[in-house]
Amino acid sequence: MNKIFGIIIIVVILFVGFLLGYSIPPFIHAGVFSDREEKGVEVVIDEETEKYYDNLFKDNDEEDE
């Protein structure tokens, strides 16, 4: 019984460590754990991509009619 419980604890610790390894670095990159005023990262979108997303649903509406 103790051997099975130990294996379960090891599997849970490995799984939680794996999840933390993927979730903490983006928070650090965005400055969540820092003292700076503005949190987050700057997103730069060029004009062509912005037009694509602006007109994304317009094309679907015109095809339905």
N, CA, C and O atoms as a CHARMM CRD file, in Angstrom:
* protein
*
  260
    1    1 MET  N      0.82700  -1.19400   0.00000 PROA 1      0.00000
    2    1 MET  CA     0.00000   0.00000   0.00000 PROA 1      0.00000
    3    1 MET  C      0.87300   1.26000   0.00000 PROA 1      0.00000
    4    1 MET  O      0.58500   2.21200  -0.72500 PROA 1      0.00000
    5    2 ASN  N      1.92800   1.26800   0.80300 PROA 2      0.00000
    6    2 ASN  CA     2.79800   2.43900   0.87100 PROA 2      0.00000
    7    2 ASN  C      3.54400   2.64500  -0.44000 PROA 2      0.00000
    8    2 ASN  O      3.81900   3.77900  -0.83000 PROA 2      0.00000
    9    3 LYS  N      3.87200   1.54600  -1.12100 PROA 3      0.00000
   10    3 LYS  CA     4.59400   1.63500  -2.39100 PROA 3      0.00000
   11    3 LYS  C      3.71100   2.27300  -3.46500 PROA 3      0.00000
   12    3 LYS  O      4.18200   3.11000  -4.23600 PROA 3      0.00000
   13    4 ILE  N      2.44100   1.88500  -3.52100 PROA 4      0.00000
   14    4 ILE  CA     1.50500   2.44400  -4.50000 PROA 4      0.00000
   15    4 ILE  C      1.26400   3.92200  -4.21700 PROA 4      0.00000
   16    4 ILE  O      1.22300   4.74100  -5.13500 PROA 4      0.00000
   17    5 PHE  N      1.10300   4.25800  -2.93200 PROA 5      0.00000
   18    5 PHE  CA     0.89700   5.65700  -2.55500 PROA 5      0.00000
   19    5 PHE  C      2.09800   6.50400  -2.94800 PROA 5      0.00000
   20    5 PHE  O      1.93000   7.62700  -3.42300 PROA 5      0.00000
   21    6 GLY  N      3.30300   5.98700  -2.75900 PROA 6      0.00000
   22    6 GLY  CA     4.51300   6.71100  -3.14700 PROA 6      0.00000
   23    6 GLY  C      4.57900   6.93500  -4.65000 PROA 6      0.00000
   24    6 GLY  O      4.98600   8.00300  -5.10700 PROA 6      0.00000
   25    7 ILE  N      4.17900   5.92400  -5.41800 PROA 7      0.00000
   26    7 ILE  CA     4.17400   6.06500  -6.88600 PROA 7      0.00000
   27    7 ILE  C      3.16300   7.12400  -7.30800 PROA 7      0.00000
   28    7 ILE  O      3.44100   7.93000  -8.19500 PROA 7      0.00000
   29    8 ILE  N      1.99600   7.12600  -6.67800 PROA 8      0.00000
   30    8 ILE  CA     0.96700   8.13100  -7.00500 PROA 8      0.00000
   31    8 ILE  C      1.48200   9.52600  -6.68700 PROA 8      0.00000
   32    8 ILE  O      1.29200  10.45000  -7.47700 PROA 8      0.00000
   33    9 ILE  N      2.12500   9.68900  -5.54900 PROA 9      0.00000
   34    9 ILE  CA     2.67100  11.00600  -5.17200 PROA 9      0.00000
   35    9 ILE  C      3.72100  11.45500  -6.18500 PROA 9      0.00000
   36    9 ILE  O      3.72900  12.62300  -6.57600 PROA 9      0.00000
   37   10 ILE  N      4.59300  10.57100  -6.61100 PROA 10     0.00000
   38   10 ILE  CA     5.62800  10.92600  -7.59600 PROA 10     0.00000
   39   10 ILE  C      5.00600  11.33000  -8.92000 PROA 10     0.00000
   40   10 ILE  O      5.44400  12.30400  -9.53300 PROA 10     0.00000
   41   11 VAL  N      3.98900  10.60000  -9.37600 PROA 11     0.00000
   42   11 VAL  CA     3.31800  10.92900 -10.64300 PROA 11     0.00000
   43   11 VAL  C      2.63900  12.28800 -10.54800 PROA 11     0.00000
   44   11 VAL  O      2.72200  13.08900 -11.48000 PROA 11     0.00000
   45   12 VAL  N      1.97300  12.55400  -9.43700 PROA 12     0.00000
   46   12 VAL  CA     1.29900  13.84900  -9.25400 PROA 12     0.00000
   47   12 VAL  C      2.31600  14.98100  -9.22100 PROA 12     0.00000
   48   12 VAL  O      2.09600  16.02400  -9.83700 PROA 12     0.00000
   49   13 ILE  N      3.41700  14.79300  -8.51600 PROA 13     0.00000
   50   13 ILE  CA     4.46000  15.82400  -8.43700 PROA 13     0.00000
   51   13 ILE  C      5.04900  16.09000  -9.82800 PROA 13     0.00000
   52   13 ILE  O      5.26900  17.24400 -10.19500 PROA 13     0.00000
   53   14 LEU  N      5.30100  15.04600 -10.59000 PROA 14     0.00000
   54   14 LEU  CA     5.83100  15.23400 -11.94300 PROA 14     0.00000
   55   14 LEU  C      4.83100  15.96500 -12.83500 PROA 14     0.00000
   56   14 LEU  O      5.22100  16.84900 -13.59700 PROA 14     0.00000
   57   15 PHE  N      3.56800  15.61600 -12.75300 PROA 15     0.00000
   58   15 PHE  CA     2.54300  16.27000 -13.56700 PROA 15     0.00000
   59   15 PHE  C      2.40000  17.74700 -13.20600 PROA 15     0.00000
   60   15 PHE  O      2.33500  18.60100 -14.09000 PROA 15     0.00000
   61   16 VAL  N      2.35200  18.04600 -11.91700 PROA 16     0.00000
   62   16 VAL  CA     2.24200  19.43800 -11.47200 PROA 16     0.00000
   63   16 VAL  C      3.49900  20.21600 -11.86700 PROA 16     0.00000
   64   16 VAL  O      3.39600  21.37100 -12.28000 PROA 16     0.00000
   65   17 GLY  N      4.65900  19.61700 -11.75100 PROA 17     0.00000
   66   17 GLY  CA     5.89000  20.27800 -12.17500 PROA 17     0.00000
   67   17 GLY  C      5.90100  20.57300 -13.65400 PROA 17     0.00000
   68   17 GLY  O      6.35300  21.63700 -14.08000 PROA 17     0.00000
   69   18 PHE  N      5.40300  19.63300 -14.44200 PROA 18     0.00000
   70   18 PHE  CA     5.29800  19.84300 -15.88500 PROA 18     0.00000
   71   18 PHE  C      4.38100  21.02200 -16.20200 PROA 18     0.00000
   72   18 PHE  O      4.72000  21.86900 -17.02800 PROA 18     0.00000
   73   19 LEU  N      3.21300  21.07600 -15.54200 PROA 19     0.00000
   74   19 LEU  CA     2.27500  22.17100 -15.78000 PROA 19     0.00000
   75   19 LEU  C      2.85100  23.51400 -15.33300 PROA 19     0.00000
   76   19 LEU  O      2.68000  24.52000 -16.02200 PROA 19     0.00000
   77   20 LEU  N      3.51800  23.53600 -14.20900 PROA 20     0.00000
   78   20 LEU  CA     4.12800  24.78300 -13.74200 PROA 20     0.00000
   79   20 LEU  C      5.24700  25.24100 -14.67100 PROA 20     0.00000
   80   20 LEU  O      5.45300  26.44100 -14.85100 PROA 20     0.00000
   81   21 GLY  N      5.96000  24.30200 -15.25200 PROA 21     0.00000
   82   21 GLY  CA     7.02500  24.64100 -16.18400 PROA 21     0.00000
   83   21 GLY  C      6.51600  25.33600 -17.43400 PROA 21     0.00000
   84   21 GLY  O      7.22500  26.14400 -18.03300 PROA 21     0.00000
   85   22 TYR  N      5.28700  25.02400 -17.82800 PROA 22     0.00000
   86   22 TYR  CA     4.70400  25.68100 -18.98900 PROA 22     0.00000
   87   22 TYR  C      3.94200  26.94500 -18.63700 PROA 22     0.00000
   88   22 TYR  O      3.75100  27.79300 -19.50800 PROA 22     0.00000
   89   23 SER  N      3.50100  27.10800 -17.40500 PROA 23     0.00000
   90   23 SER  CA     2.67500  28.26200 -17.07300 PROA 23     0.00000
   91   23 SER  C      3.45500  29.41900 -16.45500 PROA 23     0.00000
   92   23 SER  O      3.06300  30.57100 -16.63700 PROA 23     0.00000
   93   24 ILE  N      4.52600  29.16100 -15.74400 PROA 24     0.00000
   94   24 ILE  CA     5.24800  30.24700 -15.07300 PROA 24     0.00000
   95   24 ILE  C      6.08300  31.10000 -16.03500 PROA 24     0.00000
   96   24 ILE  O      6.06000  32.32200 -15.88700 PROA 24     0.00000
   97   25 PRO  N      6.82000  30.54700 -17.01100 PROA 25     0.00000
   98   25 PRO  CA     7.61200  31.41600 -17.89000 PROA 25     0.00000
   99   25 PRO  C      6.83000  32.50600 -18.63300 PROA 25     0.00000
  100   25 PRO  O      7.34800  33.61500 -18.75700 PROA 25     0.00000
  101   26 PRO  N      5.60100  32.25400 -19.13700 PROA 26     0.00000
  102   26 PRO  CA     4.86500  33.37000 -19.74400 PROA 26     0.00000
  103   26 PRO  C      4.52500  34.46600 -18.74500 PROA 26     0.00000
  104   26 PRO  O      4.51900  35.64400 -19.10000 PROA 26     0.00000
  105   27 PHE  N      4.24200  34.09500 -17.50500 PROA 27     0.00000
  106   27 PHE  CA     3.98100  35.11000 -16.48800 PROA 27     0.00000
  107   27 PHE  C      5.22500  35.94300 -16.23400 PROA 27     0.00000
  108   27 PHE  O      5.12600  37.16000 -16.07500 PROA 27     0.00000
  109   28 ILE  N      6.37500  35.32400 -16.19300 PROA 28     0.00000
  110   28 ILE  CA     7.62600  36.05300 -15.98400 PROA 28     0.00000
  111   28 ILE  C      7.90200  36.97500 -17.16800 PROA 28     0.00000
  112   28 ILE  O      8.31800  38.11800 -16.98400 PROA 28     0.00000
  113   29 HSD  N      7.66900  36.47600 -18.38500 PROA 29     0.00000
  114   29 HSD  CA     7.89000  37.28500 -19.58800 PROA 29     0.00000
  115   29 HSD  C      6.96200  38.50000 -19.61300 PROA 29     0.00000
  116   29 HSD  O      7.36300  39.57900 -20.04900 PROA 29     0.00000
  117   30 ALA  N      5.73400  38.33000 -19.15100 PROA 30     0.00000
  118   30 ALA  CA     4.76300  39.42500 -19.15200 PROA 30     0.00000
  119   30 ALA  C      4.96800  40.38400 -17.99200 PROA 30     0.00000
  120   30 ALA  O      4.33700  41.44100 -17.95300 PROA 30     0.00000
  121   31 GLY  N      5.82800  40.04500 -17.05600 PROA 31     0.00000
  122   31 GLY  CA     6.12000  40.94600 -15.94800 PROA 31     0.00000
  123   31 GLY  C      5.12300  40.88000 -14.81900 PROA 31     0.00000
  124   31 GLY  O      5.01600  41.82800 -14.04100 PROA 31     0.00000
  125   32 VAL  N      4.39200  39.79300 -14.70300 PROA 32     0.00000
  126   32 VAL  CA     3.39100  39.67500 -13.64700 PROA 32     0.00000
  127   32 VAL  C      4.03200  39.69300 -12.26500 PROA 32     0.00000
  128   32 VAL  O      3.46700  40.26400 -11.33100 PROA 32     0.00000
  129   33 PHE  N      5.19000  39.08400 -12.12300 PROA 33     0.00000
  130   33 PHE  CA     5.84700  38.99900 -10.82200 PROA 33     0.00000
  131   33 PHE  C      6.85900  40.12000 -10.59900 PROA 33     0.00000
  132   33 PHE  O      7.66200  40.04800  -9.66900 PROA 33     0.00000
  133   34 SER  N      6.83100  41.15500 -11.43900 PROA 34     0.00000
  134   34 SER  CA     7.79100  42.25000 -11.29600 PROA 34     0.00000
  135   34 SER  C      7.11300  43.47700 -10.69600 PROA 34     0.00000
  136   34 SER  O      5.90000  43.48900 -10.48700 PROA 34     0.00000
  137   35 ASP  N      7.90200  44.49600 -10.42400 PROA 35     0.00000
  138   35 ASP  CA     7.38500  45.72600  -9.82400 PROA 35     0.00000
  139   35 ASP  C      7.02100  46.78400 -10.85100 PROA 35     0.00000
  140   35 ASP  O      6.63300  47.89000 -10.47400 PROA 35     0.00000
  141   36 ARG  N      7.13300  46.48200 -12.13000 PROA 36     0.00000
  142   36 ARG  CA     6.86400  47.52300 -13.12300 PROA 36     0.00000
  143   36 ARG  C      5.36700  47.85300 -13.17600 PROA 36     0.00000
  144   36 ARG  O      4.51500  47.01500 -12.88200 PROA 36     0.00000
  145   37 GLU  N      5.08100  49.08700 -13.55500 PROA 37     0.00000
  146   37 GLU  CA     3.71000  49.61100 -13.55600 PROA 37     0.00000
  147   37 GLU  C      2.82500  48.89400 -14.57100 PROA 37     0.00000
  148   37 GLU  O      1.74100  48.41600 -14.23400 PROA 37     0.00000
  149   38 GLU  N      3.29300  48.82200 -15.81200 PROA 38     0.00000
  150   38 GLU  CA     2.47700  48.27000 -16.88900 PROA 38     0.00000
  151   38 GLU  C      2.81400  46.79600 -17.07800 PROA 38     0.00000
  152   38 GLU  O      3.95600  46.43700 -17.36500 PROA 38     0.00000
  153   39 LYS  N      1.81200  45.95900 -16.91400 PROA 39     0.00000
  154   39 LYS  CA     2.00400  44.52000 -17.05700 PROA 39     0.00000
  155   39 LYS  C      1.68200  44.11600 -18.49600 PROA 39     0.00000
  156   39 LYS  O      0.92900  44.81000 -19.18000 PROA 39     0.00000
  157   40 GLY  N      2.23500  43.02500 -18.94800 PROA 40     0.00000
  158   40 GLY  CA     1.92400  42.50900 -20.27500 PROA 40     0.00000
  159   40 GLY  C      3.03400  42.76700 -21.26300 PROA 40     0.00000
  160   40 GLY  O      4.05200  43.37700 -20.93700 PROA 40     0.00000
  161   41 VAL  N      2.82300  42.29200 -22.47800 PROA 41     0.00000
  162   41 VAL  CA     3.77700  42.47400 -23.55800 PROA 41     0.00000
  163   41 VAL  C      3.11100  43.24200 -24.68000 PROA 41     0.00000
  164   41 VAL  O      1.89000  43.20800 -24.83200 PROA 41     0.00000
  165   42 GLU  N      3.91200  43.92800 -25.45700 PROA 42     0.00000
  166   42 GLU  CA     3.39700  44.71800 -26.56500 PROA 42     0.00000
  167   42 GLU  C      3.12300  43.80500 -27.75700 PROA 42     0.00000
  168   42 GLU  O      3.95500  42.98000 -28.13400 PROA 42     0.00000
  169   43 VAL  N      1.94500  43.97100 -28.33300 PROA 43     0.00000
  170   43 VAL  CA     1.57400  43.19000 -29.50600 PROA 43     0.00000
  171   43 VAL  C      1.61200  44.12500 -30.71000 PROA 43     0.00000
  172   43 VAL  O      0.92100  45.14300 -30.74200 PROA 43     0.00000
  173   44 VAL  N      2.42500  43.76600 -31.69500 PROA 44     0.00000
  174   44 VAL  CA     2.55900  44.58300 -32.89400 PROA 44     0.00000
  175   44 VAL  C      1.93000  43.82100 -34.05300 PROA 44     0.00000
  176   44 VAL  O      2.33000  42.70000 -34.36900 PROA 44     0.00000
  177   45 ILE  N      0.93200  44.45200 -34.68100 PROA 45     0.00000
  178   45 ILE  CA     0.25100  43.83900 -35.81600 PROA 45     0.00000
  179   45 ILE  C      0.41300  44.77600 -37.00200 PROA 45     0.00000
  180   45 ILE  O      0.13700  45.97100 -36.90300 PROA 45     0.00000
  181   46 ASP  N      0.86600  44.22200 -38.13100 PROA 46     0.00000
  182   46 ASP  CA     1.01100  45.07500 -39.30000 PROA 46     0.00000
  183   46 ASP  C     -0.36400  45.37400 -39.89400 PROA 46     0.00000
  184   46 ASP  O     -1.35800  44.74000 -39.54200 PROA 46     0.00000
  185   47 GLU  N     -0.40200  46.35000 -40.80000 PROA 47     0.00000
  186   47 GLU  CA    -1.66300  46.84800 -41.34000 PROA 47     0.00000
  187   47 GLU  C     -2.42100  45.77900 -42.13000 PROA 47     0.00000
  188   47 GLU  O     -3.65000  45.72200 -42.06900 PROA 47     0.00000
  189   48 GLU  N     -1.71200  44.94400 -42.86000 PROA 48     0.00000
  190   48 GLU  CA    -2.35500  43.90000 -43.65600 PROA 48     0.00000
  191   48 GLU  C     -3.06700  42.87100 -42.76700 PROA 48     0.00000
  192   48 GLU  O     -4.18200  42.44900 -43.07300 PROA 48     0.00000
  193   49 THR  N     -2.43300  42.48200 -41.69300 PROA 49     0.00000
  194   49 THR  CA    -3.04000  41.53000 -40.76300 PROA 49     0.00000
  195   49 THR  C     -4.24000  42.14400 -40.06800 PROA 49     0.00000
  196   49 THR  O     -5.24200  41.46400 -39.84800 PROA 49     0.00000
  197   50 GLU  N     -4.15400  43.42200 -39.71800 PROA 50     0.00000
  198   50 GLU  CA    -5.27200  44.09800 -39.07800 PROA 50     0.00000
  199   50 GLU  C     -6.47900  44.17300 -40.01500 PROA 50     0.00000
  200   50 GLU  O     -7.61000  43.95800 -39.57900 PROA 50     0.00000
  201   51 LYS  N     -6.25400  44.47100 -41.28400 PROA 51     0.00000
  202   51 LYS  CA    -7.35000  44.49200 -42.26500 PROA 51     0.00000
  203   51 LYS  C     -7.96300  43.10000 -42.41600 PROA 51     0.00000
  204   51 LYS  O     -9.18100  42.96500 -42.53300 PROA 51     0.00000
  205   52 TYR  N     -7.11900  42.06800 -42.41300 PROA 52     0.00000
  206   52 TYR  CA    -7.62500  40.69500 -42.52300 PROA 52     0.00000
  207   52 TYR  C     -8.59500  40.38500 -41.39100 PROA 52     0.00000
  208   52 TYR  O     -9.67300  39.84300 -41.63200 PROA 52     0.00000
  209   53 TYR  N     -8.22700  40.71900 -40.17700 PROA 53     0.00000
  210   53 TYR  CA    -9.09400  40.42600 -39.04000 PROA 53     0.00000
  211   53 TYR  C    -10.31800  41.32800 -39.00600 PROA 53     0.00000
  212   53 TYR  O    -11.37500  40.90400 -38.53900 PROA 53     0.00000
  213   54 ASP  N    -10.20300  42.56200 -39.48900 PROA 54     0.00000
  214   54 ASP  CA   -11.36800  43.43500 -39.55900 PROA 54     0.00000
  215   54 ASP  C    -12.40500  42.88900 -40.53200 PROA 54     0.00000
  216   54 ASP  O    -13.60600  42.98700 -40.28100 PROA 54     0.00000
  217   55 ASN  N    -11.95100  42.32000 -41.63000 PROA 55     0.00000
  218   55 ASN  CA   -12.86300  41.82900 -42.66500 PROA 55     0.00000
  219   55 ASN  C    -13.13400  40.32900 -42.56500 PROA 55     0.00000
  220   55 ASN  O    -13.72900  39.75300 -43.47600 PROA 55     0.00000
  221   56 LEU  N    -12.72200  39.70900 -41.51000 PROA 56     0.00000
  222   56 LEU  CA   -12.83300  38.26000 -41.38500 PROA 56     0.00000
  223   56 LEU  C    -14.28200  37.79000 -41.42700 PROA 56     0.00000
  224   56 LEU  O    -14.58800  36.82400 -42.12600 PROA 56     0.00000
  225   57 PHE  N    -15.16800  38.43700 -40.70800 PROA 57     0.00000
  226   57 PHE  CA   -16.55600  38.00500 -40.66400 PROA 57     0.00000
  227   57 PHE  C    -17.39500  38.65600 -41.75500 PROA 57     0.00000
  228   57 PHE  O    -18.49300  38.17800 -42.03700 PROA 57     0.00000
  229   58 LYS  N    -16.92400  39.71300 -42.36800 PROA 58     0.00000
  230   58 LYS  CA   -17.66400  40.34400 -43.45900 PROA 58     0.00000
  231   58 LYS  C    -17.79500  39.39300 -44.64000 PROA 58     0.00000
  232   58 LYS  O    -18.83600  39.36000 -45.29500 PROA 58     0.00000
  233   59 ASP  N    -16.74300  38.61500 -44.91900 PROA 59     0.00000
  234   59 ASP  CA   -16.79000  37.66600 -46.02500 PROA 59     0.00000
  235   59 ASP  C    -17.83000  36.58100 -45.77100 PROA 59     0.00000
  236   59 ASP  O    -18.53000  36.17700 -46.70000 PROA 59     0.00000
  237   60 ASN  N    -17.94700  36.10500 -44.54500 PROA 60     0.00000
  238   60 ASN  CA   -18.91500  35.05700 -44.22900 PROA 60     0.00000
  239   60 ASN  C    -20.33500  35.59100 -44.32300 PROA 60     0.00000
  240   60 ASN  O    -21.22400  34.86200 -44.76100 PROA 60     0.00000
  241   61 ASP  N    -20.58300  36.84300 -43.92500 PROA 61     0.00000
  242   61 ASP  CA   -21.92000  37.41900 -43.99300 PROA 61     0.00000
  243   61 ASP  C    -22.36500  37.58400 -45.44100 PROA 61     0.00000
  244   61 ASP  O    -23.53400  37.35600 -45.75500 PROA 61     0.00000
  245   62 GLU  N    -21.45500  37.97700 -46.32700 PROA 62     0.00000
  246   62 GLU  CA   -21.80600  38.18000 -47.73400 PROA 62     0.00000
  247   62 GLU  C    -22.08900  36.86800 -48.44000 PROA 62     0.00000
  248   62 GLU  O    -22.92700  36.83400 -49.34100 PROA 62     0.00000
  249   63 GLU  N    -21.41700  35.78100 -48.06200 PROA 63     0.00000
  250   63 GLU  CA   -21.64000  34.49400 -48.69300 PROA 63     0.00000
  251   63 GLU  C    -22.97400  33.89000 -48.27200 PROA 63     0.00000
  252   63 GLU  O    -23.58600  33.15900 -49.05100 PROA 63     0.00000
  253   64 ASP  N    -23.43600  34.17700 -47.06300 PROA 64     0.00000
  254   64 ASP  CA   -24.69200  33.61400 -46.57400 PROA 64     0.00000
  255   64 ASP  C    -25.89400  34.20300 -47.28400 PROA 64     0.00000
  256   64 ASP  O    -26.91600  33.52900 -47.41300 PROA 64     0.00000
  257   65 GLU  N    -25.80300  35.42700 -47.74200 PROA 65     0.00000
  258   65 GLU  CA   -26.95200  36.10000 -48.37400 PROA 65     0.00000
  259   65 GLU  C    -27.13300  35.75300 -49.80600 PROA 65     0.00000
  260   65 GLU  O    -28.05700  36.24900 -50.45000 PROA 65     0.00000
